[in-house]
Amino acid sequence: MSYFDAASSLPLHPVAQQALLAALDEGWADPARPHREGRRARMLLDAARETAAEAVGCRPDELWFTSSGTRALHTGIAGALAGRRRVGRQLVLSAVEHSAVLHAAAAHERAGGSVCEVGVDRTGRVNAREYGEALDPGSALACLQSANHEVGTVQPVTETAAVCAEAGVPLLVDAAQSLPWEAPPEGWSLLTASAHKWGGPSGVGLLAVRKGVRFAAPEPADERESGRAPGFENVPAIVAAAASLRAVRAEAGAEAARLRALVDRIRERVPELVPDTEVVGDPVRRLPHLVTFSCLYVDGEAVLQALDAAGFSVSSGSSCTSSTLTPSHVLRAMGVLSEGNVRVSLPPGVDEAEVNRFLSALPGVVDGVRAHVGAASLGSSAPAAGASSAPAEPTGSPAAPEPAEPAASALTVDALGKKCPVPVIELAKVIERVPVGGVVTVLADDVAARLDIPAWCEMTGHAFVDASGDAFRVRRVAASG
């Protein structure tokens, strides 16, 4: 079995295992107590803090350990907003932040605060200038992940930190995905990370707050971790997390170069091996181990299950999974295809042979899923189920070019009640039944249709006219395929 979901979590690094076992014997006592056992636990905790602070690039007294990366984000956001409440109540964030940040933002809005979301381009990257334009005198905090967890795009943290500093707004950086690979860029005010992303134990997060940043720890608080992370410290897990972070960072340079070459091969070969596939994310400014692609006409959960049966554990941001019926907010913000989305994140130590086996298995897997959902022979002359002739409609859209001659006919496809990827499959089946310039109207109430139909047009060269309610209009621009 090949585990290709490193962006979600990694098994314990060997150094973490060794450190954990040793610390279980030596670090079990309460580090707040003055007796011998307590002092021993305190020494281990302080040493781990110094190690983690060195990797983060901050002072040891600026860093606290939390129960998870999610808890670090919630505490960091709530503490900074509370500490700067006299400045204002606006929270600025990018549209592709981790869901923990979005949940914190929603809670802030429910409490009467305001949230400003900064969009991204089609690669998932924010523009630092636009980020700066979103800041105003009432902005209390800005949030920006260092690298995206779904598509691997690295964000312009240095440039964004500069515009935030000019505006006098602290910047919280979610460094969960990038910290194992390199030290965070300069300029951040608060920083969070999660140990299980680099092979440390789960249940350990990092929260760093620079001196001078106004911060009020959210309630309830106690005396642990300077009042910023309540609860008894898990000293053995913290020791293992710090030790493994130091170890992976020592190996990061060589491993990043090796994995980047393997990911480059996947990015190049997948579109060649699997027709109607889009590789998403920034091709250059990206994490070294992660690649994401989306395949037309397939059910995302079916692809993941078929790859699992073939011996490959991957992840997905598709809406077509049992865990969610809504498309990934990251893919939606980027405006790319969500159906059939596959995220491959290579773990340290993976070899070229494993990647080659994946590339060999993928075409058959996708072909099998497409056949199962009736998309094996798109473009046939047979009418699609639910298709009916209808008079041509004026587009009224300046975004779509007007045909040289009025459309001779139009079609309406009824895909109401059908889930991703069926609406797009039905559209693809009938597009050649109208002449160039003809319009196909797709009736679809699946939430993914609002993302996937325009993305299908982008990939195939047809023109997305408009959407009104559950009706989506597409004009045929040229012969398909």
C-alpha angles and dihedrals in degrees: 000000000000115000108212100166101091092138089067099045143323132218116254113291112238090245090052091052092051093045092047094053092048093047092049087065097041107027106048097105129089107276090206093065123093098220124104096266091046092049090051091052090046091053091053091047093049092048091051090049091052091049093049092045090054091053092047095044100239140105117279090240089057094060131077133181119234134186093259144346089261091054089049090054094047092047094045094049095043093045095049093046091049092046092052099037091121090060094053145287104253120123116196120199141155122259092243102054122134114279090250089065091048091051091050089050091051090052089050091053092049088054091055101268127125131238128205116197119204116210128227135220125251091279091056096252126134124224111237092212092054089047089055091049089057091060119092137169089276095055110119100176142004125205128201130164115226093224132003117255095212106042103015098236112157114224126224093252096159094052093043092048089054094054090045091051090050089053092045093241121135116235121220112205121201100211097172095121101036104040094081089057106042146348114280117263118261123266105052121134099193128019135188135190141165126229098216089065091069101035099276123127119288115249096052123105134170128227119183122185120185119232110262095035110122106239133169113188111232119246137294096051134165138178096280119110091001090304094297101100112032121207138061111305115247093225098180092051092045091051091050091048093052094045093050092046090056090047097049092046090054089055096038101095098056094035093050092054092049095047093044089060091051092048090048087057092051092047090052100042104041096069089047094049100039117044119219094027127138123203108211135200132051109315094211111020096058145110111281098234106041135083130166129194136172126215123207121235098018137110108241096216091049091054092050092048092048092049090048089053088050091054104264126116110204137152137228144208091202123130089224097086132103092240095064140013094200125081119253109279087224095057090042092053090049093049093230132133115288101184117095092011117173125186117198115190113176120219122224112277098028111144134220092251091062091051091049090051089052092051090049093050099043101074093053092046093052093043090052093051092046090052091050093056093043098255099115095105108029117175095043119146093242113108117249120245110268095020118135136169117255136171116273115263128214110251100216087195122125090195094069119065115243114244118247089243130024113275111267094212146350138210135215120210116199107211096151112146092018121119133221126323097019098079092055092044091053090048092051091049095058105031092096092051090076122063122249104289093028120128130232116198115203118200107206134153097184108117091225091062091076089063103030102048094055089043090052089053090050091052098043101038097244121131122253104216105185147302127237117178107309094343120099121185124206126182120212108237103177143344112301125245 
